[in-house]
């Protein structure tokens, strides 16, 4: 398998819904911006590191739990 090119990525993006394209375009622009990474609050560092370890173990929150954390659940 060859390494994808930027053209491959753009073609894949074009097959997505307009809403998803817009969301991902924002991420791409942010990644491509020539800026310094944000500092992590030292108090938050343990939680960030734990989250990274969970991601490595492929332990992710369910969509319902994410919605609840964001306050998107109807009560």
N, C-alpha and C positions, 0 to 999 in steps of 0.2 A: 504494500500500500504506500502510495506517495504522500508526502506532506502536503496538506491543503494549502492553497494559495489564497490571497486576499480575494481574488475573483471567485474562487470556490465558495468562500464564506459569504460574499455578497449574494451570490446566486442562491445559496441556502436561505439567507435572510429574506430574499424576495418571495420565497414560497410560503412564508409565514403570514399570519393575519396582519392587517395594518396596525392593530394595537400592539401586538407582540414586536413588530418591526420597530415601532416608535420606542418601546421600552428598551429593547436591545441597542438601538442606536444611541440612546443616552449613556448606556454602559460603555459602549465602544468609544464614544467621544471622551468620556471620563478617563478611560484607560490610555487613550492616545494623547491626552493633554500632557504637556510638558510641565509637570508640577511635582512638588515634593510630596511624599506620603504623609498622611496625617499622623501625629503623635498619638499614642495610646495612653490614656489616663492610667497611671501606675496602679490605682485601685481596681481598675477593670481588667488588668492584665491576666490575673488568674482565670477569670471567666472566659476571656478570649482564647487563652491556651487550651482550656478544657473544651471549648467549642471546636477548636481545630482538631483535637484528639477524637472527639465524637465524630466529626466529619470523616476522619481517616478510617474510623470503624464503621462508617456508613450508617451511623445512628442519627436519624433526622426526625424532627418533630412532624407529627401528622398535620395535614392541612387544617383539621379542626383545631388543633392546639395553636397553630400559627394565627388562625383567625381570632381565637379567643385572646391571645396575647396582644393582638392589634386592636382589640375592641370591636371586631366585626361580627360578633355573635349576637343575634337577637335574644334578648332576655325576656 
